[in-house]
Amino acid sequence: MKTSRIVINWFVDFDEEEKWINEMSGKGWAFWHTNGVIYRFKRCEPAKYIYQIDFDEQKSRNGVGDYVVFRTQCGDEFVHQWKRKIYWKREAASGPFEAENNVAAKLRLTNKAFNHHLNSFIGLTLIAAFAFIVLVPMGRHLPESTISTWLTEFGTGLTYGILLAELLILLPILRKLQRKMKELIGQILFHCMYS
């Protein structure tokens, strides 16, 4: 019987990723590592664990320190961190994570995800602007050579590639998360008005 499994998958929505990891747990595969595309699992008792994805607001490089200690004291187990995503697990017998039943906690996680993707969008836009404002003109003003042609073509290609990726990937993600935040805010307001 296999004791480990590697699955290639890619997610735009952290909720879909979290749901998939929990489905894998239900089939007897405990998540333990990812690089954003390759997911690693170990054999476990089916549905033994439930998982939650959170986001590091501090942009920590060496783990999340105090936050890990706090969540661990609450009964959650730190599994893995990839970039700003933090993966948590707990035994299913302990009950669901707070965010599963708490609209305010879901809003907090969605807001963290939105900020993460917005920062990526801003960073990529700055790279595209640098390529278009610096590399392309530099290539055009240098004497005709292989380097000047390369700078112009590279700067133009990088700019268009980034803008296309932003239009096709990041903007739809940001819109989806923004709609989700509005929906959650609506639920909170509804609850406040009718409680």
Disulfide bonds with the S-S distance in Angstrom:
none
